[in-house]
């Protein structure tokens, strides 16, 4: 089954040379020569592998299928955000979205629950945009884009999990840039709050065409 999946993914990527595919390395400190991850292990000209958010060094590592750096030194730089550090990363529409948060003073690698920003870069690590209003975020983590239909007024908008507050904040395109639309609201008009919020992801639309947004949370 793994071989079938590998062949299918490789053929899909190589048959679309005009599309840049971005994926996570997914090695999780494993020996990548033994524990192979696909498609990150492919060495293809239109595949970009995002290796890791290196919080301690304050940088984003981007590697090819052979785990070689593929962006220039100084890429993914976001001057003016110190003392915030890179905390989360996502690929949305071929661009790299990086969430920044304030590190804990004890050096443990954790982050404070009350500050954050999100910056968008192109595939070469050049800054495109800092989300206006992202100072409303608190320890942002996961980032996704809503489908073009099935999610009401937020169709096609970007959603960011604000882990420190437990809210999901929305930005929608307005004149070519993203404009802050506020938190996701429940039926009673109040912000949806999920204690311990971490990941968010969309699942398939049901028979009624409504898109489902799933969230994960950490036990406290």
Buried (B, 14 or more C-beta within 10 A) or exposed (E): EEEEEBEEBBEEBEEEEEEBBBBBBBBEEEEBEEEBBBBBBBEBEBBBBBBBBEBEEBBBBBBBBEBEEBBEEEBBBBEEBEEBBBBBBBBEEEBBBBBBBBBEEEEEEBBBBEBBBBBBBEBEBEBEBBBEBBEBBBBBBBBBBBBEEBBEEBEEBBBBBBBBBBBBBBBBEEEEEBBBBEBBBEEEEEBBBBEEBBBBEBEEBEEEEEBEBEBBBEEE
